[in-house]
Amino acid sequence: MSPAATRSAPASPGCAYDGTGRSGSSRWISTSVTRADPIDAPGPPTCQAGGVPTYRERLSVPVSWWIIAVALVVTLFAIVTVPVGMFAGTLVGGVAALILVLWFVQYGSARVQVDGERLQAGRAVIGRAYLGKVEALTGDDARHAFGRDCDPKAYLVLRSYVRGAVRVEITDPRDPAPYWVIATRHPDRLAAALTGHSVARS
């Protein structure tokens, strides 16, 4: 990890402060821009050395959201065009489309990646040496992990359209987060990439 362009994350990513180098915690938030591959890991993870990813996933917005967005823009265009005119309808529809596209791209840009040395979830990164128990969660277990069963100190990467999750115990005593809960479309694959073997679902 380069000492430049990093941000420490002692408790909450939203409360982190700018700086260089690594914080006292094993976790940090990268502010550097890196290339991301939007394609999920195609199969079971394999042992890789160094920084070669064994699992990679982008939590992109589903097609159904884009269809709803198109319907919304068309509706706004029609509602404004009929009483006001084509120019106003086009302007309102264009602005709405731009806002939705920008939001969808930003919201769906979260990345989950595992390599031989670290786990990245969203903007947060932690060394794999500080990871403990790993649980693959689906259905009610995944929903409850983000809701009623969630520790307020836990670090969450939540996307409402992703139904699966993986809960990862954090063993670093300097990190106030007891665990991470990471939304994923492939909880079994992600859990296997973190442990090196198959993990039973909770």
C-alpha positions in Angstrom: 0.0 0.0 0.0 1.5 3.3 -1.0 1.9 5.8 1.9 0.5 8.5 -0.4 -3.3 8.9 -0.8 -4.5 6.9 2.2 -7.0 7.6 4.9 -7.1 6.1 8.3 -10.4 4.6 9.5 -10.3 4.2 13.3 -14.0 3.8 13.9 -16.2 5.0 11.0 -15.2 5.6 7.4 -17.4 8.8 7.5 -15.3 10.1 10.5 -11.9 9.3 9.1 -9.3 12.0 8.7 -6.9 12.7 5.9 -3.3 11.8 6.2 -0.5 9.7 4.9 0.8 6.3 5.9 -1.2 3.7 7.8 -3.1 4.4 10.9 -2.7 2.5 14.2 -5.5 0.2 13.0 -4.9 -2.5 10.5 -7.7 -1.0 8.4 -7.4 1.9 6.1 -9.5 3.6 3.4 -7.8 4.2 0.1 -8.4 7.4 -1.7 -6.3 6.5 -4.7 -7.9 5.8 -8.1 -7.3 2.3 -9.4 -8.7 0.3 -12.3 -11.6 -1.9 -11.4 -12.8 -5.0 -13.3 -16.6 -5.1 -13.4 -16.6 -8.8 -14.0 -17.3 -11.2 -11.0 -14.9 -14.0 -10.3 -15.8 -16.6 -12.8 -15.2 -19.7 -10.7 -13.8 -21.1 -7.5 -10.9 -19.1 -6.2 -7.3 -20.3 -6.7 -4.3 -19.7 -4.6 -2.5 -16.6 -5.9 0.7 -14.9 -4.7 1.2 -11.2 -4.0 -1.5 -8.8 -5.1 -3.2 -11.0 -7.8 -6.9 -11.0 -7.1 -8.5 -14.4 -6.2 -12.0 -12.8 -6.0 -13.3 -9.6 -7.6 -16.8 -8.3 -7.7 -18.4 -4.9 -8.4 -21.8 -4.3 -6.7 -23.3 -2.7 -9.7 -26.9 -1.5 -9.9 -29.2 -4.2 -11.5 -30.9 -3.9 -14.9 -34.3 -3.6 -13.2 -33.2 -0.3 -11.6 -32.2 1.1 -15.0 -35.6 0.0 -16.5 -37.4 1.8 -13.6 -35.3 4.9 -14.1 -36.1 5.0 -17.9 -39.8 4.7 -17.1 -39.5 7.5 -14.5 -37.7 9.8 -17.0 -40.3 9.2 -19.7 -43.1 9.9 -17.3 -41.6 13.2 -16.2 -41.0 14.1 -19.8 -44.7 13.5 -20.7 -46.0 15.2 -17.6 -44.0 18.4 -18.3 -44.3 18.4 -22.1 -48.1 18.2 -22.3 -48.9 21.4 -20.4 -45.7 23.4 -20.9 -44.0 22.3 -24.1 -41.4 20.1 -25.7 -38.4 22.3 -24.6 -39.4 22.2 -20.9 -40.1 18.5 -21.0 -36.8 17.7 -22.6 -35.0 19.9 -20.1 -36.6 18.3 -17.1 -36.3 14.8 -18.5 -32.6 15.4 -19.4 -31.8 16.7 -15.9 -33.6 13.8 -14.2 -31.8 11.3 -16.5 -28.4 12.8 -15.7 -29.0 12.8 -12.0 -30.1 9.1 -12.0 -27.2 8.0 -14.2 -24.6 9.7 -12.0 -26.2 8.3 -8.8 -26.5 4.8 -10.2 -22.8 4.8 -11.3 -21.6 6.1 -8.0 -23.8 3.8 -5.9 -22.9 0.8 -8.0 -19.2 1.4 -8.0 -18.5 -0.4 -4.7 -15.9 -3.1 -5.2 -15.2 -6.3 -3.2 -11.7 -7.8 -3.9 -9.6 -10.4 -2.3 -5.9 -11.1 -3.0 -3.2 -13.0 -1.3 -2.5 -10.2 1.2 -5.7 -8.1 1.8 -9.4 -7.7 1.6 -11.0 -4.6 0.0 -14.7 -3.9 0.6 -15.9 -0.6 -0.7 -13.2 2.0 0.1 -11.9 0.1 3.2 -8.9 -2.3 3.1 -7.6 -4.7 5.7 -4.8 -7.2 5.8 -5.9 -10.9 5.7 -3.7 -11.6 8.7 -6.3 -9.7 10.8 -9.3 -11.7 9.6 -11.0 -14.4 11.8 -14.1 -16.4 11.3 -15.9 -16.1 7.9 -19.6 -16.7 7.5 -21.5 -16.8 4.2 -25.0 -15.4 4.7 -28.2 -15.6 2.6 -31.9 -14.9 3.0 -33.0 -13.8 6.5 -29.5 -14.3 7.9 -28.1 -11.7 5.5 -30.9 -9.2 6.2 -30.6 -9.6 9.9 -26.8 -9.2 9.7 -27.4 -5.7 8.3 -30.3 -5.0 10.6 -31.5 -6.2 14.0 -28.4 -8.4 14.6 -25.9 -5.8 13.6 -23.3 -4.5 16.1 -23.3 -0.6 15.8 -19.5 -0.7 15.6 -19.4 -3.1 12.7 -18.2 -1.9 9.3 -20.9 -2.4 6.6 -20.9 -2.5 2.9 -24.6 -2.6 2.1 -26.4 -2.5 -1.2 -30.2 -2.9 -1.0 -30.4 -4.9 -4.3 -27.8 -7.5 -3.2 -29.4 -10.4 -1.2 -26.3 -12.2 0.0 -23.6 -11.2 2.4 -20.4 -12.4 4.1 -19.6 -11.6 7.7 -15.9 -11.4 8.5 -14.5 -11.3 12.1 -11.8 -8.7 12.7 -9.1 -9.9 15.1 -7.0 -6.8 15.3 -7.4 -5.4 18.8 -6.7 -1.9 17.6 -9.7 -1.9 15.2 -12.9 -1.0 17.0 -15.0 -2.8 14.4 -15.6 -6.4 15.7 -16.5 -7.6 12.2 -17.3 -6.5 8.6 -20.6 -7.4 6.8 -20.1 -7.2 3.1 -22.9 -7.4 0.6 -22.2 -9.9 -2.3 -24.0 -11.7 -5.0 -21.8 -14.7 -4.4 -21.4 -15.3 -0.6 -20.0 -18.8 -1.0 -17.3 -17.7 -3.5 -16.2 -14.7 -1.4 -16.1 -16.8 1.8 -14.1 -19.5 0.0 -11.6 -16.9 -1.3 -11.1 -15.6 2.2 -10.6 -19.0 3.8 -9.1 -21.0 1.0 -11.8 -23.7 1.3 -15.6 -24.0 1.1 -17.6 -22.4 3.9 -21.0 -23.6 5.0 -23.8 -21.0 4.8 -25.4 -19.6 7.9 
